[in-house]
Amino acid sequence: MTLRERKLQEKRGWAFSLGVAIVKPTLLATTTHEWLDTHKLPESGGYVVVLNHVSHLDPLTAAHLLYDHGRIPRYLAKSGLFKNRWLGGFLRSAGQIPVERMSKNAVGAFAAAVTAVREGKVVVVYPEGTLTRDRDLWPMAGKSGAARIALETGCPVIPVGQWGAHQILYPYAKKPDLFPRKRIRMRVGDPVELGDLSAQPLGPQVISQATDRIMAALTGLVEDLRGEKAPAVRYDMRQHGDPLTGNPRSTRRNKKDEA
């Protein structure tokens, strides 16, 4: 049996079955893929997958990877998507987890993610927290969510570098470029070593170290895929005064007009 023929570890449910029926044929028609080192994806048990974020479409290409390797991904999705009655019902039925960014209610998403991992599910986290703002699309400074879930549960953190989805839909572009078919490249890395940190009392310094290790592993995979070296210092939105959500170019333009 090849890795791409792994059987699912759980029932898909109606929502995920419908999503697969729509999304997978669309991806096969509009993309080709090169998946590297996929044997490093655990076949069973709960774990966290972390990916760099270069397009609004790359959650779909990541789901394609995991689904074809026998796992159903659970995403930490922004809560606004759940406000629509039908879309929200669909996402909840598919097992996705709403998160209210920059809100005290985000703790509920953390608890849900921890529970999912402990139940043996795969939780996908984009540790940058949003589409990369780096002008060359390198991974930015990371947020602590993936590290906190891993330190709380002791689960593996599997980094997956990905490149190519931005050719279909560039960050904040309004229209996709579907043809000719675009090549999606993904490389799965070794689990991020966090065992020594898990043995220490949980605090800001430990969480920061874990986050740095996760981002270093992820950036290294993207460097391999691109055949280039990432900047020595990762882009930090707070230091550059970027809005934490939404299209930063629109915000900058509005500020310029007001001036």
PECORRA-V452149 format. One record per pair of residues at least 24 apart in sequence whose ideal C-beta (glycine too) atoms are under 10 Angstrom apart, sorted by sequence separation. I is the first residue (numbers start at 1). GAP is how many residues later the second one is. If there is no record, write none. Layout:
i=I gap=GAP
i=I gap=GAP
//
This chain:
i=41 gap=24
i=47 gap=24
i=49 gap=24
i=75 gap=24
i=79 gap=24
i=125 gap=24
i=161 gap=24
i=162 gap=24
i=163 gap=24
i=192 gap=24
i=193 gap=24
i=41 gap=25
i=49 gap=25
i=76 gap=25
i=125 gap=25
i=161 gap=25
i=162 gap=25
i=192 gap=25
i=31 gap=26
i=43 gap=26
i=44 gap=26
i=48 gap=26
i=49 gap=26
i=79 gap=26
i=95 gap=26
i=97 gap=26
i=99 gap=26
i=123 gap=26
i=137 gap=26
i=160 gap=26
i=161 gap=26
i=162 gap=26
i=191 gap=26
i=192 gap=26
i=30 gap=27
i=38 gap=27
i=42 gap=27
i=43 gap=27
i=44 gap=27
i=79 gap=27
i=97 gap=27
i=102 gap=27
i=123 gap=27
i=160 gap=27
i=161 gap=27
i=190 gap=27
i=33 gap=28
i=38 gap=28
i=41 gap=28
i=42 gap=28
i=43 gap=28
i=46 gap=28
i=95 gap=28
i=96 gap=28
i=101 gap=28
i=159 gap=28
i=160 gap=28
i=161 gap=28
i=189 gap=28
i=31 gap=29
i=35 gap=29
i=41 gap=29
i=42 gap=29
i=79 gap=29
i=101 gap=29
i=137 gap=29
i=159 gap=29
i=160 gap=29
i=189 gap=29
i=27 gap=30
i=31 gap=30
i=35 gap=30
i=38 gap=30
i=39 gap=30
i=41 gap=30
i=76 gap=30
i=79 gap=30
i=99 gap=30
i=123 gap=30
i=127 gap=30
i=158 gap=30
i=159 gap=30
i=4 gap=31
i=33 gap=31
i=38 gap=31
i=63 gap=31
i=78 gap=31
i=158 gap=31
i=159 gap=31
i=189 gap=31
i=190 gap=31
i=3 gap=32
i=6 gap=32
i=33 gap=32
i=77 gap=32
i=113 gap=32
i=117 gap=32
i=123 gap=32
i=125 gap=32
i=127 gap=32
i=157 gap=32
i=158 gap=32
i=159 gap=32
i=189 gap=32
i=27 gap=33
i=31 gap=33
i=35 gap=33
i=76 gap=33
i=113 gap=33
i=116 gap=33
i=117 gap=33
i=122 gap=33
i=137 gap=33
i=158 gap=33
i=159 gap=33
i=187 gap=33
i=188 gap=33
i=4 gap=34
i=9 gap=34
i=26 gap=34
i=27 gap=34
i=35 gap=34
i=76 gap=34
i=110 gap=34
i=114 gap=34
i=118 gap=34
i=124 gap=34
i=132 gap=34
i=137 gap=34
i=156 gap=34
i=157 gap=34
i=158 gap=34
i=187 gap=34
i=3 gap=35
i=6 gap=35
i=9 gap=35
i=33 gap=35
i=110 gap=35
i=113 gap=35
i=114 gap=35
i=117 gap=35
i=118 gap=35
i=120 gap=35
i=131 gap=35
i=156 gap=35
i=157 gap=35
i=186 gap=35
i=187 gap=35
i=189 gap=35
i=2 gap=36
i=3 gap=36
i=7 gap=36
i=9 gap=36
i=24 gap=36
i=27 gap=36
i=28 gap=36
i=76 gap=36
i=109 gap=36
i=113 gap=36
i=114 gap=36
i=117 gap=36
i=118 gap=36
i=122 gap=36
i=124 gap=36
i=155 gap=36
i=156 gap=36
i=157 gap=36
i=6 gap=37
i=23 gap=37
i=27 gap=37
i=59 gap=37
i=76 gap=37
i=116 gap=37
i=117 gap=37
i=118 gap=37
i=134 gap=37
i=157 gap=37
i=185 gap=37
i=187 gap=37
i=3 gap=38
i=6 gap=38
i=23 gap=38
i=74 gap=38
i=75 gap=38
i=110 gap=38
i=114 gap=38
i=115 gap=38
i=117 gap=38
i=133 gap=38
i=156 gap=38
i=187 gap=38
i=24 gap=39
i=74 gap=39
i=106 gap=39
i=110 gap=39
i=113 gap=39
i=114 gap=39
i=117 gap=39
i=131 gap=39
i=132 gap=39
i=155 gap=39
i=185 gap=39
i=186 gap=39
i=3 gap=40
i=23 gap=40
i=24 gap=40
i=76 gap=40
i=113 gap=40
i=131 gap=40
i=154 gap=40
i=185 gap=40
i=19 gap=41
i=23 gap=41
i=111 gap=41
i=114 gap=41
i=130 gap=41
i=131 gap=41
i=150 gap=41
i=154 gap=41
i=185 gap=41
i=74 gap=42
i=101 gap=42
i=110 gap=42
i=150 gap=42
i=20 gap=43
i=24 gap=43
i=74 gap=43
i=151 gap=43
i=19 gap=44
i=20 gap=44
i=23 gap=44
i=24 gap=44
i=150 gap=44
i=154 gap=44
i=74 gap=45
i=147 gap=45
i=153 gap=45
i=99 gap=46
i=146 gap=46
i=151 gap=46
i=152 gap=46
i=16 gap=47
i=20 gap=47
i=74 gap=47
i=75 gap=47
i=76 gap=47
i=77 gap=47
i=147 gap=47
i=150 gap=47
i=151 gap=47
i=19 gap=48
i=73 gap=48
i=74 gap=48
i=75 gap=48
i=76 gap=48
i=150 gap=48
i=71 gap=49
i=72 gap=49
i=73 gap=49
i=74 gap=49
i=75 gap=49
i=76 gap=49
i=151 gap=49
i=71 gap=50
i=72 gap=50
i=73 gap=50
i=74 gap=50
i=75 gap=50
i=76 gap=50
i=147 gap=50
i=152 gap=50
i=16 gap=51
i=71 gap=51
i=73 gap=51
i=74 gap=51
i=75 gap=51
i=151 gap=51
i=20 gap=52
i=70 gap=52
i=78 gap=52
i=69 gap=53
i=71 gap=53
i=76 gap=53
i=157 gap=53
i=148 gap=54
i=159 gap=54
i=12 gap=55
i=147 gap=55
i=151 gap=55
i=159 gap=55
i=16 gap=56
i=66 gap=56
i=151 gap=56
i=157 gap=56
i=159 gap=56
i=161 gap=56
i=162 gap=56
i=16 gap=57
i=150 gap=57
i=157 gap=57
i=159 gap=57
i=160 gap=57
i=161 gap=57
i=66 gap=58
i=148 gap=58
i=159 gap=58
i=160 gap=58
i=161 gap=58
i=163 gap=58
i=8 gap=59
i=13 gap=59
i=147 gap=59
i=148 gap=59
i=151 gap=59
i=158 gap=59
i=159 gap=59
i=161 gap=59
i=162 gap=59
i=163 gap=59
i=10 gap=60
i=12 gap=60
i=144 gap=60
i=147 gap=60
i=150 gap=60
i=157 gap=60
i=159 gap=60
i=161 gap=60
i=162 gap=60
i=4 gap=61
i=6 gap=61
i=8 gap=61
i=9 gap=61
i=10 gap=61
i=11 gap=61
i=63 gap=61
i=147 gap=61
i=150 gap=61
i=157 gap=61
i=159 gap=61
i=160 gap=61
i=161 gap=61
i=163 gap=61
i=164 gap=61
i=6 gap=62
i=8 gap=62
i=9 gap=62
i=10 gap=62
i=62 gap=62
i=145 gap=62
i=147 gap=62
i=148 gap=62
i=159 gap=62
i=160 gap=62
i=161 gap=62
i=163 gap=62
i=5 gap=63
i=6 gap=63
i=7 gap=63
i=8 gap=63
i=9 gap=63
i=144 gap=63
i=147 gap=63
i=148 gap=63
i=159 gap=63
i=161 gap=63
i=162 gap=63
i=163 gap=63
i=4 gap=64
i=5 gap=64
i=6 gap=64
i=8 gap=64
i=62 gap=64
i=144 gap=64
i=146 gap=64
i=147 gap=64
i=150 gap=64
i=161 gap=64
i=3 gap=65
i=4 gap=65
i=5 gap=65
i=6 gap=65
i=48 gap=65
i=59 gap=65
i=146 gap=65
i=147 gap=65
i=161 gap=65
i=2 gap=66
i=3 gap=66
i=4 gap=66
i=142 gap=66
i=144 gap=66
i=145 gap=66
i=147 gap=66
i=3 gap=67
i=46 gap=67
i=59 gap=67
i=144 gap=67
i=147 gap=67
i=46 gap=68
i=48 gap=68
i=58 gap=68
i=142 gap=68
i=143 gap=68
i=146 gap=68
i=147 gap=68
i=46 gap=69
i=48 gap=69
i=76 gap=69
i=142 gap=69
i=146 gap=69
i=46 gap=70
i=47 gap=70
i=76 gap=70
i=141 gap=70
i=142 gap=70
i=144 gap=70
i=19 gap=71
i=46 gap=71
i=141 gap=71
i=142 gap=71
i=18 gap=72
i=19 gap=72
i=45 gap=72
i=46 gap=72
i=142 gap=72
i=143 gap=72
i=146 gap=72
i=46 gap=73
i=47 gap=73
i=49 gap=73
i=50 gap=73
i=51 gap=73
i=53 gap=73
i=58 gap=73
i=76 gap=73
i=142 gap=73
i=15 gap=74
i=16 gap=74
i=19 gap=74
i=20 gap=74
i=46 gap=74
i=47 gap=74
i=48 gap=74
i=49 gap=74
i=50 gap=74
i=51 gap=74
i=52 gap=74
i=53 gap=74
i=54 gap=74
i=141 gap=74
i=142 gap=74
i=172 gap=74
i=15 gap=75
i=18 gap=75
i=19 gap=75
i=45 gap=75
i=46 gap=75
i=47 gap=75
i=48 gap=75
i=49 gap=75
i=50 gap=75
i=51 gap=75
i=52 gap=75
i=53 gap=75
i=56 gap=75
i=139 gap=75
i=140 gap=75
i=172 gap=75
i=14 gap=76
i=15 gap=76
i=18 gap=76
i=44 gap=76
i=45 gap=76
i=46 gap=76
i=47 gap=76
i=48 gap=76
i=49 gap=76
i=50 gap=76
i=51 gap=76
i=52 gap=76
i=53 gap=76
i=55 gap=76
i=139 gap=76
i=142 gap=76
i=171 gap=76
i=172 gap=76
i=15 gap=77
i=16 gap=77
i=17 gap=77
i=45 gap=77
i=46 gap=77
i=48 gap=77
i=49 gap=77
i=50 gap=77
i=51 gap=77
i=53 gap=77
i=54 gap=77
i=55 gap=77
i=139 gap=77
i=142 gap=77
i=171 gap=77
i=172 gap=77
i=15 gap=78
i=16 gap=78
i=50 gap=78
i=53 gap=78
i=54 gap=78
i=171 gap=78
i=172 gap=78
i=14 gap=79
i=15 gap=79
i=16 gap=79
i=48 gap=79
i=52 gap=79
i=53 gap=79
i=139 gap=79
i=140 gap=79
i=13 gap=80
i=14 gap=80
i=15 gap=80
i=16 gap=80
i=42 gap=80
i=52 gap=80
i=54 gap=80
i=139 gap=80
i=13 gap=81
i=15 gap=81
i=41 gap=81
i=138 gap=81
i=139 gap=81
i=12 gap=82
i=13 gap=82
i=52 gap=82
i=55 gap=82
i=139 gap=82
i=12 gap=83
i=54 gap=83
i=139 gap=83
i=53 gap=84
i=54 gap=84
i=127 gap=84
i=138 gap=84
i=139 gap=84
i=10 gap=85
i=52 gap=85
i=54 gap=85
i=137 gap=85
i=138 gap=85
i=52 gap=86
i=53 gap=86
i=52 gap=87
i=53 gap=87
i=127 gap=87
i=128 gap=87
i=51 gap=88
i=52 gap=88
i=127 gap=88
i=138 gap=88
i=50 gap=89
i=125 gap=89
i=137 gap=89
i=52 gap=90
i=128 gap=90
i=136 gap=90
i=138 gap=90
i=127 gap=91
i=138 gap=91
i=139 gap=91
i=50 gap=92
i=66 gap=92
i=126 gap=92
i=136 gap=92
i=138 gap=92
i=139 gap=92
i=141 gap=92
i=142 gap=92
i=138 gap=93
i=141 gap=93
i=66 gap=94
i=136 gap=94
i=140 gap=94
i=141 gap=94
i=142 gap=94
i=143 gap=94
i=50 gap=95
i=65 gap=95
i=136 gap=95
i=139 gap=95
i=140 gap=95
i=141 gap=95
i=50 gap=96
i=134 gap=96
i=138 gap=96
i=139 gap=96
i=140 gap=96
i=141 gap=96
i=48 gap=97
i=49 gap=97
i=50 gap=97
i=65 gap=97
i=134 gap=97
i=138 gap=97
i=140 gap=97
i=141 gap=97
i=48 gap=98
i=62 gap=98
i=137 gap=98
i=141 gap=98
i=48 gap=99
i=136 gap=99
i=50 gap=100
i=62 gap=100
i=134 gap=100
i=135 gap=100
i=140 gap=100
i=48 gap=101
i=61 gap=101
i=134 gap=101
i=143 gap=101
i=47 gap=102
i=48 gap=102
i=132 gap=102
i=133 gap=102
i=134 gap=102
i=140 gap=102
i=46 gap=103
i=47 gap=103
i=61 gap=103
i=62 gap=103
i=132 gap=103
i=133 gap=103
i=134 gap=103
i=58 gap=104
i=61 gap=104
i=133 gap=104
i=48 gap=105
i=58 gap=105
i=60 gap=105
i=132 gap=105
i=47 gap=106
i=58 gap=106
i=59 gap=106
i=128 gap=106
i=134 gap=106
i=46 gap=107
i=48 gap=107
i=49 gap=107
i=50 gap=107
i=51 gap=107
i=52 gap=107
i=55 gap=107
i=58 gap=107
i=61 gap=107
i=128 gap=107
i=130 gap=107
i=133 gap=107
i=46 gap=108
i=47 gap=108
i=48 gap=108
i=49 gap=108
i=50 gap=108
i=51 gap=108
i=52 gap=108
i=54 gap=108
i=57 gap=108
i=58 gap=108
i=60 gap=108
i=129 gap=108
i=10 gap=109
i=46 gap=109
i=47 gap=109
i=48 gap=109
i=49 gap=109
i=50 gap=109
i=51 gap=109
i=52 gap=109
i=53 gap=109
i=54 gap=109
i=55 gap=109
i=56 gap=109
i=57 gap=109
i=128 gap=109
i=133 gap=109
i=10 gap=110
i=45 gap=110
i=46 gap=110
i=47 gap=110
i=48 gap=110
i=49 gap=110
i=50 gap=110
i=51 gap=110
i=52 gap=110
i=54 gap=110
i=55 gap=110
i=56 gap=110
i=57 gap=110
i=58 gap=110
i=133 gap=110
i=9 gap=111
i=10 gap=111
i=45 gap=111
i=47 gap=111
i=48 gap=111
i=49 gap=111
i=50 gap=111
i=51 gap=111
i=52 gap=111
i=54 gap=111
i=55 gap=111
i=57 gap=111
i=58 gap=111
i=9 gap=112
i=10 gap=112
i=53 gap=112
i=54 gap=112
i=55 gap=112
i=56 gap=112
i=57 gap=112
i=130 gap=112
i=9 gap=113
i=42 gap=113
i=53 gap=113
i=54 gap=113
i=55 gap=113
i=56 gap=113
i=130 gap=113
i=42 gap=114
i=55 gap=114
i=56 gap=114
i=130 gap=114
i=41 gap=115
i=54 gap=115
i=55 gap=115
i=56 gap=115
i=129 gap=115
i=130 gap=115
i=133 gap=115
i=40 gap=116
i=42 gap=116
i=54 gap=116
i=55 gap=116
i=56 gap=116
i=129 gap=116
i=130 gap=116
i=131 gap=116
i=133 gap=116
i=41 gap=117
i=54 gap=117
i=55 gap=117
i=56 gap=117
i=131 gap=117
i=40 gap=118
i=53 gap=118
i=55 gap=118
i=130 gap=118
i=40 gap=119
i=41 gap=119
i=57 gap=119
i=65 gap=119
i=69 gap=119
i=40 gap=120
i=56 gap=120
i=64 gap=120
i=55 gap=121
i=61 gap=121
i=65 gap=121
i=38 gap=122
i=62 gap=122
i=64 gap=122
i=37 gap=123
i=61 gap=123
i=65 gap=123
i=36 gap=124
i=60 gap=124
i=61 gap=124
i=62 gap=124
i=35 gap=125
i=36 gap=125
i=57 gap=125
i=61 gap=125
i=58 gap=126
i=35 gap=127
i=57 gap=127
i=58 gap=128
i=33 gap=129
i=34 gap=129
i=55 gap=129
i=34 gap=130
i=33 gap=131
i=32 gap=132
i=31 gap=133
i=31 gap=134
i=51 gap=135
i=31 gap=136
i=31 gap=137
i=30 gap=138
i=49 gap=139
i=50 gap=139
i=27 gap=141
i=50 gap=142
i=102 gap=142
i=48 gap=143
i=101 gap=143
i=102 gap=143
i=47 gap=144
i=48 gap=144
i=101 gap=144
i=30 gap=146
i=30 gap=147
i=31 gap=147
i=40 gap=147
i=41 gap=147
i=30 gap=148
i=32 gap=148
i=33 gap=148
i=38 gap=148
i=40 gap=148
i=29 gap=149
i=30 gap=149
i=32 gap=149
i=33 gap=149
i=34 gap=149
i=35 gap=149
i=36 gap=149
i=37 gap=149
i=38 gap=149
i=39 gap=149
i=40 gap=149
i=42 gap=149
i=29 gap=150
i=30 gap=150
i=31 gap=150
i=32 gap=150
i=33 gap=150
i=34 gap=150
i=35 gap=150
i=36 gap=150
i=37 gap=150
i=38 gap=150
i=40 gap=150
i=30 gap=151
i=31 gap=151
i=32 gap=151
i=33 gap=151
i=34 gap=151
i=35 gap=151
i=36 gap=151
i=37 gap=151
i=40 gap=151
i=26 gap=152
i=29 gap=152
i=30 gap=152
i=31 gap=152
i=32 gap=152
i=33 gap=152
i=34 gap=152
i=35 gap=152
i=36 gap=152
i=37 gap=152
i=28 gap=153
i=31 gap=153
i=32 gap=153
i=33 gap=153
i=34 gap=153
i=35 gap=153
i=36 gap=153
i=37 gap=153
i=27 gap=154
i=30 gap=154
i=27 gap=157
i=52 gap=163
i=50 gap=164
i=50 gap=165
i=80 gap=165
i=48 gap=166
i=52 gap=166
i=50 gap=167
i=51 gap=167
i=52 gap=167
i=78 gap=167
i=50 gap=168
i=54 gap=168
i=52 gap=169
i=51 gap=170
i=52 gap=170
i=51 gap=171
i=52 gap=173
i=37 gap=184
i=36 gap=185
i=37 gap=187
i=36 gap=188
i=36 gap=189
i=34 gap=191
//
